[in-house]
Amino acid sequence: MALIDRFLAAQIRHGQLSVTYADGKTRSFGTPDPRFRDVAIRFTDAATPGRIVRHPSLGAAEAFMDGRLVIDRGDIRDLVTLLKGNNPWEAGGAEKPALPIRLAGQVIHRVDRINMQRRSKRNVAHHYDLSDRLYDLFLDADRQYSCAYFTDPDNILERAQADKKAHIAAKLLLRPGMKVLDIGCGWGGMALFLHQKTGAEVLGVTLSEEQLKVARRRAQEAGVADKVRFELIDYRDVTGQFDRIVSVGMFEHVGPPHYGQFFRKCRDLLADDGVMLLHTIGRMGGPGVTDTFTTKYIFPGGYNPALSEIVRGYEGTRLFPTDVEVLRVHYAMTIDHWYDRTVAARDQIVALYDQRFFNMWTFYLAGAAAAFRSGGMCNYQIQLSKSRLTVPLTRDYIEADERRLRGA
């Protein structure tokens, strides 16, 4: 109790957290603040507080998943927001586990991010081959499982995801008949959008068998299976030449040791006047380590790169960096919608899996939203061109094409 009391007293200054221990004693930390909801938690055993002090993120996650940390007032999003919001990235805040655990985690992280081809498919299946029904319950109808683009903070999720696709399409400078490669095509929404709005022919590649089934079915139902094709193939094995390459939400699974290989492959696949657009989660500071909860339960082998790591990846390829955009809180706003939909579908998700899975999923979403709202995560959109003259000299074309694509 003494250790976690000191830990929480140091962590929480704004907002109020009430903690009831297994012996019935209650302590309060912080002071009421309108920016944060008051939260009350309860530990059901004496060992859990120590586990959380030694490894805050994983310890708290597993305690919440197993019912050893019970939230009596508020919910897991309120708790995570309170903790993260008191220690924002820009103020130097970060949760760090005990030194031996940090050192072990760094070793595991270096091994995990060597994302060899034989491991890539297994890592992808761990997350993306979950039940179709789960994704239907919390994503938009197009199953866009990446950061939306809020041209208006009050937009609904479906509008923001459509605007994201238009924003990306505008940066691709597409014309009818162009050949496009979509690396990590998900359930096919981006590929189908690009063809529908611009007439481009698209090849989408994925390592998820479940995503492939859905993407192919959607192309068949839309009557465009001859123009929008999907294949179960690693990007490293793709052949041919493409006018444009787009990759949304896939680069997080490549791994830093393979960044150079990724960009060299993209250059080889691009036509001489080719353009590519990379949309990825990134970190606003320097290179880091993926937290243990995420690698253990959510994205094994996943890593969100620093901008410097991405730049080092394409340096030496003679690709021209023609545009870099940083999306800061757009993903926090996106995940807020996913979280609300997940909570609304609690009974269905528990029926699909169990209460422990539901707790894990809400912890994941709550933590991810906080990482983009208060932590050091953002999204990068990086446009690269094979020629210095293909992309217009000013950015005006993006807004003009975007407006046209939204209305098309």
C-alpha positions as CSV (number, residue, x, y, z in Angstrom):
1,M,0.0,0.0,0.0
2,A,2.8,2.4,0.9
3,L,4.4,2.0,-2.5
4,I,1.3,2.5,-4.6
5,D,0.2,5.4,-2.4
6,R,3.5,7.2,-3.2
7,F,3.2,6.2,-6.8
8,L,-0.4,7.5,-7.2
9,A,0.3,10.7,-5.1
10,A,3.1,11.5,-7.5
11,Q,1.0,10.7,-10.6
12,I,-2.3,12.4,-9.8
13,R,-2.5,16.1,-9.1
14,H,-5.5,17.1,-11.3
15,G,-8.8,15.2,-11.0
16,Q,-9.5,12.8,-8.1
17,L,-9.0,9.1,-7.7
18,S,-10.4,7.1,-4.8
19,V,-8.7,3.8,-4.1
20,T,-10.1,1.0,-1.8
21,Y,-7.6,-1.7,-0.9
22,A,-8.3,-5.3,-0.2
23,D,-8.3,-4.7,3.6
24,G,-11.1,-2.1,3.2
25,K,-9.0,1.0,3.7
26,T,-9.7,3.9,1.2
27,R,-7.3,6.7,0.1
28,S,-8.0,9.6,-2.2
29,F,-5.5,11.2,-4.6
30,G,-5.5,14.6,-6.4
31,T,-8.1,17.3,-6.3
32,P,-11.3,17.7,-8.3
33,D,-10.8,19.1,-11.8
34,P,-13.5,19.8,-14.4
35,R,-11.2,18.3,-17.1
36,F,-11.3,14.9,-15.5
37,R,-14.1,12.7,-14.2
38,D,-13.7,11.5,-10.6
39,V,-12.8,7.8,-10.6
40,A,-13.1,5.2,-7.8
41,I,-11.3,1.8,-8.0
42,R,-11.0,-1.2,-5.8
43,F,-8.4,-3.9,-5.5
44,T,-9.7,-7.3,-4.6
45,D,-6.3,-8.7,-3.4
46,A,-3.2,-7.4,-1.6
47,A,-0.7,-8.4,-4.4
48,T,-2.1,-6.4,-7.3
49,P,-0.9,-2.9,-6.2
50,G,2.7,-4.1,-6.1
51,R,2.4,-5.6,-9.6
52,I,1.1,-2.2,-10.9
53,V,3.9,-0.3,-9.3
54,R,6.5,-2.6,-10.8
55,H,5.0,-2.5,-14.3
56,P,2.2,0.1,-14.5
57,S,0.7,-0.6,-17.9
58,L,0.8,-4.4,-18.0
59,G,0.1,-4.7,-14.3
60,A,-3.0,-2.5,-14.5
61,A,-4.2,-4.1,-17.7
62,E,-4.0,-7.6,-16.4
63,A,-5.6,-6.7,-13.1
64,F,-8.5,-5.0,-14.9
65,M,-8.8,-8.0,-17.3
66,D,-8.9,-10.5,-14.5
67,G,-11.2,-8.5,-12.2
68,R,-8.6,-7.8,-9.6
69,L,-8.9,-4.1,-10.3
70,V,-12.6,-3.1,-10.2
71,I,-13.8,0.3,-11.3
72,D,-16.7,1.4,-9.0
73,R,-17.1,5.0,-10.4
74,G,-16.4,5.9,-13.9
75,D,-14.9,3.4,-16.4
76,I,-11.6,2.3,-17.8
77,R,-11.4,5.2,-20.2
78,D,-11.9,7.7,-17.3
79,L,-9.2,6.0,-15.3
80,V,-6.7,5.9,-18.2
81,T,-7.5,9.5,-19.2
82,L,-7.0,10.6,-15.6
83,L,-3.6,9.0,-15.3
84,K,-2.3,9.9,-18.8
85,G,-3.8,13.4,-18.7
86,N,-1.7,14.2,-15.5
87,N,1.5,13.2,-17.3
88,P,1.3,14.5,-20.9
89,W,4.1,13.8,-23.3
90,E,5.0,17.4,-23.8
91,A,5.6,17.7,-20.1
92,G,8.0,14.8,-20.0
93,G,5.4,12.3,-18.6
94,A,5.8,8.6,-19.1
95,E,5.0,5.5,-17.2
96,K,8.1,3.3,-16.7
97,P,8.3,-0.2,-15.2
98,A,11.0,-1.2,-12.8
99,L,14.5,-1.3,-14.3
100,P,14.9,-5.1,-14.6
101,I,11.6,-5.3,-16.4
102,R,12.5,-2.4,-18.7
103,L,15.8,-4.1,-19.7
104,A,14.1,-7.4,-20.3
105,G,11.4,-5.6,-22.4
106,Q,14.0,-4.0,-24.6
107,V,15.6,-7.3,-25.4
108,I,12.2,-8.8,-26.2
109,H,11.3,-5.7,-28.3
110,R,14.4,-6.0,-30.4
111,V,13.7,-9.6,-31.2
112,D,10.0,-9.0,-31.8
113,R,10.5,-6.3,-34.3
114,I,12.6,-8.5,-36.6
115,N,9.4,-9.1,-38.5
116,M,10.5,-12.0,-40.8
117,Q,8.1,-13.2,-43.4
118,R,7.3,-16.5,-41.7
119,R,6.3,-14.5,-38.5
120,S,4.5,-11.7,-40.3
121,K,1.5,-13.8,-41.3
122,R,1.1,-15.2,-37.7
123,N,1.4,-11.7,-36.2
124,V,-1.3,-10.3,-38.5
125,A,-3.6,-13.3,-37.9
126,H,-3.4,-12.7,-34.1
127,H,-5.3,-9.4,-34.5
128,Y,-7.0,-9.2,-37.9
129,D,-8.4,-12.7,-38.0
130,L,-10.6,-12.2,-35.0
131,S,-14.3,-12.6,-35.6
132,D,-15.8,-10.6,-38.4
133,R,-18.7,-9.8,-36.0
134,L,-16.3,-8.0,-33.6
135,Y,-15.2,-5.5,-36.2
136,D,-18.7,-5.0,-37.4
137,L,-19.7,-4.0,-33.9
138,F,-17.2,-1.1,-33.4
139,L,-15.9,0.0,-36.9
140,D,-17.8,2.1,-39.5
141,A,-19.7,0.3,-42.2
142,D,-16.6,0.4,-44.5
143,R,-14.5,-1.2,-41.8
144,Q,-11.8,1.5,-41.9
145,Y,-9.5,0.3,-39.0
146,S,-7.2,3.3,-39.1
147,C,-7.1,7.0,-38.2
148,A,-10.1,9.0,-39.6
149,Y,-9.8,12.6,-40.7
150,F,-12.1,15.0,-38.9
151,T,-12.6,18.0,-41.1
152,D,-15.2,19.0,-38.4
153,P,-14.8,17.6,-34.9
154,D,-18.5,17.0,-34.7
155,N,-18.6,14.7,-37.8
156,I,-19.8,11.2,-37.3
157,L,-17.3,8.4,-37.7
158,E,-18.6,7.4,-41.2
159,R,-18.1,11.0,-42.5
160,A,-14.6,11.2,-41.0
161,Q,-13.5,7.9,-42.5
162,A,-14.8,8.9,-45.9
163,D,-13.0,12.2,-45.6
164,K,-9.8,10.2,-44.8
165,K,-10.0,8.2,-48.0
166,A,-10.6,11.4,-50.0
167,H,-7.6,13.1,-48.3
168,I,-5.3,10.2,-49.2
169,A,-6.7,9.9,-52.7
170,A,-6.1,13.6,-53.4
171,K,-2.4,13.1,-52.5
172,L,-2.1,10.2,-54.9
173,L,-2.9,12.4,-58.0
174,L,-4.9,9.6,-59.6
175,R,-6.3,9.4,-63.1
176,P,-8.5,6.7,-64.8
177,G,-6.7,3.6,-65.8
178,M,-3.7,4.1,-63.5
179,K,-2.5,1.0,-61.7
180,V,-2.4,1.2,-57.9
181,L,-0.9,-1.1,-55.3
182,D,-2.6,-1.1,-51.9
183,I,-0.1,-2.6,-49.4
184,G,-2.1,-3.9,-46.4
185,C,-5.5,-3.4,-47.9
186,G,-7.5,-4.5,-44.9
187,W,-11.1,-5.3,-45.8
188,G,-10.8,-3.5,-49.2
189,G,-12.5,-0.2,-48.4
190,M,-9.6,2.0,-49.6
191,A,-9.1,0.0,-52.9
192,L,-12.8,0.1,-53.7
193,F,-13.0,3.8,-53.0
194,L,-10.0,4.6,-55.2
195,H,-11.5,2.8,-58.1
196,Q,-15.0,4.1,-57.6
197,K,-13.9,7.8,-57.4
198,T,-11.0,7.8,-59.9
199,G,-11.3,4.8,-62.2
200,A,-7.9,3.5,-61.2
201,E,-7.3,-0.2,-61.2
202,V,-6.2,-1.5,-57.8
203,L,-4.4,-4.5,-56.5
204,G,-4.8,-4.9,-52.7
205,V,-2.5,-7.3,-50.8
206,T,-2.9,-8.6,-47.3
207,L,-1.7,-11.3,-45.0
208,S,-5.0,-11.8,-43.3
209,E,-7.1,-14.6,-44.7
210,E,-10.3,-13.2,-43.1
211,Q,-9.7,-9.8,-44.6
212,L,-9.1,-11.3,-48.0
213,K,-12.4,-13.2,-48.0
214,V,-14.3,-10.0,-47.2
215,A,-12.4,-7.8,-49.6
216,R,-13.0,-10.2,-52.5
217,R,-16.6,-10.6,-51.7
218,R,-17.1,-6.8,-51.6
219,A,-15.4,-6.5,-55.0
220,Q,-17.6,-9.2,-56.5
221,E,-20.8,-7.6,-55.0
222,A,-19.8,-4.2,-56.5
223,G,-19.2,-5.8,-59.9
224,V,-15.6,-4.6,-60.1
225,A,-13.6,-7.7,-59.3
226,D,-11.9,-7.4,-62.7
227,K,-10.7,-3.9,-61.8
228,V,-10.1,-4.2,-58.0
229,R,-8.3,-7.4,-57.1
230,F,-7.1,-8.8,-53.8
231,E,-4.3,-11.3,-53.1
232,L,-3.0,-13.1,-50.0
233,I,0.7,-12.2,-50.5
234,D,3.5,-10.5,-48.6
235,Y,4.4,-7.1,-50.1
236,R,8.0,-8.4,-50.5
237,D,6.7,-10.9,-53.1
238,V,4.7,-8.5,-55.2
239,T,5.9,-8.1,-58.8
240,G,5.0,-5.8,-61.7
241,Q,4.9,-2.0,-61.9
242,F,2.4,0.5,-60.5
243,D,1.7,4.2,-61.1
244,R,0.8,4.7,-57.4
245,I,1.3,2.9,-54.1
246,V,-0.8,3.5,-51.0
247,S,-0.3,1.9,-47.6
248,V,-2.5,2.7,-44.7
249,G,-2.0,1.3,-41.2
250,M,0.4,-1.5,-42.3
251,F,3.8,0.1,-41.8
252,E,3.4,-0.4,-38.0
253,H,3.9,-4.2,-38.7
254,V,7.1,-3.9,-40.9
255,G,9.7,-3.5,-38.1
256,P,12.6,-1.0,-38.2
257,P,15.2,-3.6,-39.5
258,H,13.1,-3.9,-42.6
259,Y,12.2,-0.2,-43.3
260,G,15.0,0.1,-45.9
261,Q,13.8,-3.1,-47.6
262,F,10.2,-1.8,-47.6
263,F,11.1,1.5,-49.3
264,R,13.5,-0.1,-51.8
265,K,10.7,-2.6,-52.8
266,C,8.2,0.3,-53.2
267,R,10.7,2.1,-55.4
268,D,11.2,-1.0,-57.6
269,L,7.5,-1.3,-58.0
270,L,6.8,2.3,-58.9
271,A,6.7,3.6,-62.4
272,D,9.2,6.4,-63.3
273,D,6.6,9.1,-62.5
274,G,5.2,7.1,-59.6
275,V,3.9,8.5,-56.3
276,M,3.3,6.7,-53.0
277,L,1.5,7.7,-49.9
278,L,2.3,6.1,-46.5
279,H,-0.1,6.6,-43.7
280,T,1.2,5.2,-40.4
281,I,1.0,5.7,-36.6
282,G,4.2,7.2,-35.4
283,R,5.8,8.6,-32.3
284,M,6.6,12.3,-31.9
285,G,9.9,11.7,-30.1
286,G,12.8,9.5,-30.9
287,P,12.8,5.8,-31.4
288,G,11.2,3.8,-28.5
289,V,9.9,0.5,-27.4
290,T,6.4,-0.9,-27.8
291,D,4.7,-1.4,-24.4
292,T,4.4,-5.0,-23.2
293,F,0.6,-5.0,-23.0
294,T,0.4,-4.2,-26.7
295,T,2.9,-6.8,-27.8
296,K,1.5,-9.5,-25.5
297,Y,-2.2,-9.0,-26.2
298,I,-2.8,-6.8,-29.2
299,F,-0.1,-6.4,-31.9
300,P,2.7,-8.9,-31.5
301,G,5.6,-7.7,-33.6
302,G,4.1,-4.2,-33.9
303,Y,6.1,-1.0,-33.6
304,N,5.1,2.7,-34.1
305,P,8.1,4.4,-35.7
306,A,9.7,7.8,-35.0
307,L,9.8,10.1,-38.0
308,S,13.5,9.9,-38.0
309,E,13.3,6.1,-38.4
310,I,11.0,6.5,-41.4
311,V,13.3,9.0,-43.0
312,R,16.3,6.7,-42.5
313,G,14.3,4.0,-44.2
314,Y,13.8,5.8,-47.4
315,E,17.2,7.7,-47.4
316,G,19.4,6.3,-50.1
317,T,16.5,5.1,-52.3
318,R,16.4,8.3,-54.3
319,L,12.7,8.7,-53.6
320,F,11.7,12.4,-53.2
321,P,9.9,13.3,-50.0
322,T,7.3,15.6,-51.5
323,D,4.9,16.1,-48.6
324,V,4.8,15.2,-44.9
325,E,1.6,15.8,-42.8
326,V,1.2,15.2,-39.0
327,L,-2.2,14.3,-37.7
328,R,-2.2,14.9,-34.0
329,V,-5.5,14.2,-32.2
330,H,-7.5,12.8,-35.1
331,Y,-6.8,9.2,-34.0
332,A,-7.9,10.0,-30.4
333,M,-11.2,11.2,-31.8
334,T,-11.5,8.1,-34.0
335,I,-10.9,5.8,-31.1
336,D,-13.4,7.6,-28.9
337,H,-16.0,6.5,-31.5
338,W,-14.7,2.9,-31.5
339,Y,-14.7,2.8,-27.7
340,D,-18.3,4.1,-27.4
341,R,-19.5,1.5,-30.0
342,T,-17.6,-1.2,-28.2
343,V,-19.2,-0.4,-24.8
344,A,-22.6,-0.2,-26.5
345,A,-22.0,-3.7,-27.9
346,R,-20.8,-5.2,-24.6
347,D,-23.3,-8.0,-24.4
348,Q,-22.6,-9.1,-28.0
349,I,-18.8,-9.0,-27.5
350,V,-19.0,-11.0,-24.3
351,A,-21.1,-13.6,-26.1
352,L,-18.5,-13.8,-28.8
353,Y,-15.6,-14.2,-26.5
354,D,-15.9,-13.5,-22.7
355,Q,-15.8,-10.8,-20.1
356,R,-12.0,-10.9,-19.9
357,F,-11.7,-10.3,-23.7
358,F,-14.1,-7.3,-23.4
359,N,-12.1,-5.9,-20.5
360,M,-8.9,-6.3,-22.6
361,W,-10.4,-4.7,-25.6
362,T,-11.7,-1.6,-23.8
363,F,-8.4,-1.2,-22.0
364,Y,-6.6,-1.3,-25.4
365,L,-8.9,1.3,-26.9
366,A,-8.8,3.5,-23.8
367,G,-5.1,3.4,-23.7
368,A,-4.7,4.0,-27.4
369,A,-7.0,7.1,-27.3
370,A,-5.0,8.5,-24.4
371,A,-1.7,7.9,-26.2
372,F,-2.9,10.2,-29.0
373,R,-4.6,12.7,-26.8
374,S,-1.9,13.1,-24.1
375,G,0.9,10.8,-25.0
376,G,3.6,10.8,-27.7
377,M,1.7,9.2,-30.5
378,C,0.5,10.8,-33.8
379,N,-0.1,9.8,-37.4
380,Y,2.2,10.6,-40.3
381,Q,1.2,10.9,-43.9
382,I,4.3,10.8,-46.0
383,Q,4.2,11.3,-49.8
384,L,7.1,10.1,-51.8
385,S,7.7,10.5,-55.5
386,K,10.1,8.9,-58.0
387,S,10.4,12.1,-60.0
388,R,10.9,15.6,-58.6
389,L,8.4,17.0,-61.2
390,T,5.4,14.6,-60.9
391,V,3.9,16.3,-57.8
392,P,2.7,20.0,-58.2
393,L,5.1,22.5,-56.6
394,T,2.5,23.8,-54.1
395,R,0.0,21.9,-51.9
396,D,-3.1,23.7,-53.4
397,Y,-4.0,20.7,-55.5
398,I,-4.7,18.6,-52.3
399,E,-7.6,20.7,-51.1
400,A,-9.0,21.1,-54.6
401,D,-8.9,17.4,-55.4
402,E,-10.2,16.5,-51.9
403,R,-13.3,18.6,-52.3
404,R,-13.9,17.1,-55.7
405,L,-13.5,13.5,-54.3
406,R,-15.8,14.2,-51.4
407,G,-18.5,15.4,-53.8
408,A,-17.9,12.8,-56.5
